[in-house]
Amino acid sequence: MYTILVCDDDPDIVSALEIYLGSEGYKTVAAYNGKEALRIAAEQEIHLILMDIMMPELDGMRATSKLREGSNVPIILLTAKSEDSDKILGLNIGADDYTTNPFNPLEVIARVKSQLRRYTSLGGAGGAAGGGSVLSAGPISMDDGAKVVTVDGEPVSLTPLEYNILKLLLSNPGQVFSSAQIYEHVWNDPVYGSENTVAVHIRHLREKIEINPAEPRYLKVVWGLGYKIEKGAV
């Protein structure tokens, strides 16, 4: 059974989300500010976090940033419908996805299931890691069986979304994927959400695999078209 941490300073929202998630068989734990969320995440095995942005004591942005210092657990931000800047900032500091208030229960559950599938596929929630192949480009190597990425032999910690973007590109060296294609493949969602969403994750990925992210040698942008891993990169 997966355990989901629901963090919001509004008890009614926490209660509603717990009802949605409980109906799908998930165990829930409640927190009402960022400090409580950090404490619970440190003390218990949490498989996913639903995190409100505006909270007392420690807001969702700072809590997400602190969590990302030592954890790749999926984080879905709870945002106001009109706050696009919050969504982009949240992705910049390490959130995996967001959903807007007022919540559509079906959308919340779909996003939770999608993030848990990715997390499990990387072994983060007890998923099996076996089989698979080794993909590489220059010093970048991905052992998809062990779910391990290294650069020059040194392990690199990727979020599930970063891992799956890199896997898609490494599996198709030289092929250009548009932001919409990456979104559909990796988010497994035919409805294209935001080009900025893909761009943020690409930037984070470059920061982890490139010597100089400002002048990438491997993960290239093809202006106006999309992204690719350079074929035969050395």
C-alpha positions in Angstrom: 0.0 0.0 0.0 1.3 3.4 -0.9 1.4 6.2 1.7 0.6 9.7 0.6 1.4 12.8 2.6 -1.3 15.5 2.2 0.0 18.9 3.3 -2.4 21.9 3.4 -3.2 24.4 6.1 -7.0 24.1 5.2 -8.4 21.1 7.1 -11.3 20.9 4.7 -9.0 20.5 1.7 -6.9 17.9 3.6 -10.1 16.0 4.5 -11.4 16.0 1.0 -8.1 14.8 -0.5 -7.9 12.0 2.1 -11.4 10.9 1.0 -10.4 10.9 -2.7 -7.2 9.0 -2.0 -8.7 6.6 0.5 -11.4 5.6 -2.0 -8.5 4.4 -4.3 -6.9 2.3 -1.5 -4.1 4.7 -0.6 -3.0 5.3 3.0 -2.8 9.0 3.9 -0.9 11.1 6.4 -1.8 14.7 7.1 0.3 17.8 7.7 -0.8 21.4 8.0 2.4 23.3 7.3 5.8 22.7 5.6 7.6 22.0 8.9 5.2 19.2 9.7 5.6 17.8 6.2 9.4 17.7 6.5 9.2 16.0 9.9 6.8 13.4 8.7 8.8 12.7 5.6 11.9 12.2 7.7 10.1 9.8 10.1 7.9 7.7 7.9 8.1 6.0 4.5 6.2 8.3 2.2 5.7 7.5 -1.5 4.2 10.8 -2.7 3.4 14.2 -1.4 0.6 16.6 -2.2 1.9 20.0 -1.1 0.0 23.3 -0.9 2.0 26.4 -1.7 0.6 29.0 0.6 1.1 27.8 4.2 2.2 29.2 7.6 5.6 28.6 9.2 7.1 27.1 6.1 5.5 27.4 2.7 5.2 24.7 0.1 8.0 26.1 -2.1 10.6 26.1 0.6 9.4 22.8 1.9 9.8 21.3 -1.6 13.2 22.7 -1.9 14.3 21.3 1.4 12.9 17.9 0.5 14.8 17.8 -2.7 18.1 18.1 -0.8 17.8 14.4 0.1 14.7 12.8 -1.5 13.3 12.1 -5.0 9.8 11.3 -3.7 7.2 12.6 -6.2 5.8 16.0 -5.2 2.6 17.4 -6.6 1.9 21.0 -5.8 -1.6 22.3 -5.0 -1.8 25.7 -6.7 -4.4 28.4 -7.4 -5.8 28.3 -10.9 -4.4 31.6 -12.0 -0.9 31.4 -10.5 1.1 30.2 -13.5 4.3 31.8 -12.0 3.9 29.5 -8.9 3.6 26.5 -11.2 6.8 27.3 -13.0 8.7 28.2 -9.9 7.5 24.9 -8.3 8.9 22.9 -11.2 12.1 24.9 -11.0 12.8 23.9 -7.4 12.0 20.2 -7.9 8.2 19.6 -7.9 7.1 16.9 -10.4 3.6 18.1 -11.2 0.8 20.4 -10.0 -2.9 20.4 -9.8 -5.1 23.4 -9.4 -7.7 24.3 -6.8 -10.7 23.8 -6.9 -9.7 20.2 -7.5 -11.2 17.7 -9.9 -11.0 14.4 -8.0 -10.5 12.4 -11.1 -7.6 14.6 -12.2 -6.0 14.4 -8.8 -6.1 10.6 -8.7 -4.9 10.4 -12.3 -1.8 12.6 -11.5 -1.1 10.6 -8.3 -1.3 7.3 -10.2 0.9 8.6 -13.0 3.6 9.8 -10.6 3.6 6.6 -8.5 4.0 4.5 -11.7 7.1 6.5 -12.6 8.5 6.3 -9.0 7.9 2.5 -8.9 9.4 1.9 -12.3 12.7 3.4 -10.9 12.6 1.2 -7.8 11.8 4.1 -5.5 8.7 2.5 -4.1 9.7 -1.1 -3.9 9.5 -1.6 -7.7 11.7 -4.4 -9.2 14.8 -3.4 -11.1 15.8 -6.2 -13.4 16.5 -6.7 -17.1 16.8 -3.7 -19.2 19.7 -2.4 -21.2 22.6 0.0 -21.0 22.3 3.2 -23.0 25.0 5.7 -23.4 26.2 9.0 -25.0 29.8 10.1 -24.3 30.3 9.9 -20.6 26.6 9.5 -19.9 25.6 5.9 -19.1 22.1 4.6 -18.2 21.7 1.1 -16.8 18.0 0.7 -17.3 17.9 -2.6 -15.5 19.5 -1.2 -12.3 17.9 2.2 -12.9 21.3 3.9 -12.5 22.7 6.8 -14.4 26.3 7.7 -14.3 28.4 10.5 -15.8 32.1 9.7 -16.1 31.4 6.7 -13.8 29.9 8.9 -11.0 26.3 8.2 -10.1 23.8 11.0 -10.8 20.5 11.3 -8.9 17.6 12.0 -11.2 13.9 12.5 -10.5 11.6 10.0 -12.2 10.6 12.6 -14.8 14.3 13.5 -15.5 15.2 9.8 -15.8 12.4 9.1 -18.3 13.2 12.1 -20.4 16.8 11.0 -20.6 15.8 7.5 -21.4 13.6 8.6 -24.2 16.4 10.7 -25.8 19.2 8.1 -25.2 17.0 5.4 -26.8 16.7 7.5 -29.9 20.1 9.2 -30.5 20.0 11.9 -33.1 16.2 12.0 -33.2 14.6 15.4 -32.4 11.6 15.3 -30.1 9.3 18.4 -29.7 8.2 19.5 -26.3 4.8 18.1 -27.1 6.2 14.7 -28.0 8.3 14.6 -24.9 5.3 15.5 -22.8 3.1 12.8 -24.4 5.8 10.1 -24.0 7.0 10.9 -20.5 3.9 12.3 -18.8 1.9 9.7 -20.7 -0.7 12.3 -21.4 -2.0 13.2 -24.9 -3.1 16.6 -23.7 -0.1 18.9 -24.0 0.1 21.0 -20.9 3.0 23.5 -21.1 6.1 23.9 -23.1 7.6 25.5 -20.0 7.1 22.3 -18.0 9.3 20.3 -20.4 11.9 23.1 -20.6 12.2 23.3 -16.8 12.9 19.5 -16.6 15.4 19.7 -19.5 17.3 22.5 -17.8 17.5 20.5 -14.5 18.7 17.4 -16.5 21.4 19.4 -18.2 22.6 20.7 -14.8 23.2 17.1 -13.7 24.7 15.6 -16.9 26.5 18.4 -18.6 29.9 19.8 -17.7 28.7 23.3 -18.7 24.9 23.4 -18.9 25.0 26.7 -20.7 27.0 25.1 -23.5 25.6 21.5 -23.6 27.6 18.9 -25.6 25.1 16.1 -25.4 21.5 17.2 -24.7 21.0 19.6 -27.5 18.2 22.0 -28.4 17.2 22.3 -32.1 15.7 25.7 -32.2 12.1 25.8 -33.1 11.9 22.0 -33.2 12.8 20.4 -29.9 15.5 18.4 -28.2 17.8 15.5 -28.9 20.8 13.6 -27.6 23.7 14.1 -30.0 24.2 10.9 -32.0 27.7 9.6 -31.5 28.5 12.2 -28.9 32.0 11.8 -27.4 
